[in-house]
C-alpha cells in the first residue's frame, strides 16, 4: 500500500482551488459563485495545514492562519448571502448578469 505524502495533500488543495476558480468564472448563479469562493478558501486552508504539519511543527503558524481564514470565510459568506438577499428582493433573479449596476 502506498502512504499518503505531502504531495497528495498539496494536489487536493490545488484541485479544490482550481475547481473554485473555474466555478467562479463559469457560473452565472450567485450562490454557485459563493460556493466556488468557499472551495478556493478550503483549498488554501488545506495547503496551510499541510505546510504547518510537514514544515512548521513547533510554531503553529499554518494552523492559526487556517483558523483565521475559516473565520473570515464564514463572515464573508454570511455578509454575501445577506447582500444577495437584499438584491434578490429588488431584482427577483439569481442570474449574476442582472446585477451589473453595482
N, C-alpha and C positions, 0 to 999 in steps of 0.2 A: 504494500500500500504506500501511496505517496503521502508525504507530510505537507501540511499547509504552511507555506512560507510567506515572507513579506510580499512577494510578487503577486500572490493570489489576492491579498487584501488590497494592494495597490490597483490591480486590474479591476476589482469590484468597485472601488471608489471611482476609477476612471470611467467605467461603464455607466455608473449612475450619473456621473457628471455629464457625459456625452448624451445620455438619454434625456436628461433635464434640459440641456441646451437645445437639442433637436425638438423637443416638445414645446419649448417656449417660442421657438422660431416658427414652427409649422402650424401650431394650433391657433384657431381663431376664437376659441371659447375661453372666457376669462378664468373660470375655475380650473380648467386644464392648464392654463399658463401658471396659475398659483401653485398647483401641484407640481409642475415641472420645476419651478423655483425651489420647492422643498426637496426635490430629487437632487438638485445641484448642491444645496446645503448639506444633504445627507452624504453625498459623495465626498465633499470636502471634509466633513467630520470623520468619515472612515479613514481618510488619509492622515488627518491629525492624530487620531487614536493609534493608527499603525506606526507612525513615526515616533510617537510617545512610547509605545510598547517596545519597539525594537532599538531605538536610539537614545531616548531621553528618560531613562527609568528613574533616576533619583530626583529630578526636578519637577515632574508632572506638568510641564508647560502645555503639552499637547492635550492633556485631559481637561485642564482648565479652559483652554481655548475652545475645545469642542463643546463643553458645557455652556460657555458664553455664547457660541454660535447657535446652540439649540434654543437658548432663551431668546435670543434676537430673532430667530426663525419663527418661534411661536408668537412673539409680539407682532412681527411683520405680517404673519398670516391673519391674525385677529384684526389688525387695522385694515388690511387689504380686503378682507371679507366685509367689514363694515362699510368701507368706501364703495365696494361693489354693490352692496345692498342699497345704499343711497342713490347710486347711479341707476341701478335697475328700476328703482321706483319711479324714476323720471322717463327712462327710455324704453322700458319693458322688453329688453333684448339682452341675450348673453353674448352676442357677437362683438368681438373686440373692435371691429371696424366702425361700429356705431358710436364709439366713444372717442372719436378723433378730435373733438372740440375741446379737450382738456388742455 
